[in-house]
Amino acid sequence: MPENRLKDNRSMLDAAEDALRELCEPVSPPKRTLDYRNYFCARNLDNTEVVSKNEPRRAALYAAVAEYGRAYSHIAHELAAAGYSPREAAGIQKEVAYFQELQGELQRASGDQVAEESAPR
């Protein structure tokens, strides 16, 4: 049973990674934070119309980042047992952290975070 769980968790992680990569494919190289901001927010953040128009892109990215993080958390302590090399495991951990940080940057740049923080709890 644990082997099936590991296999399923690895499949979930791989699928989440693929979905995130596909979503980010249109981002211009070299795909640094500014390139992501330009694509998912706007080149000119003062252009609120473009920032607003790109909200569905950001929402899709936020969902993909959350799914990638969830999938990673299900298998993080068992990456070696799931067949990932130490180098692959370190790369995945670094990539998950990068995209979570990028999400925060985009939320701040677009003003999405302000809306979330001011929402009633």
Disulfide bonds with the S-S distance in Angstrom:
none
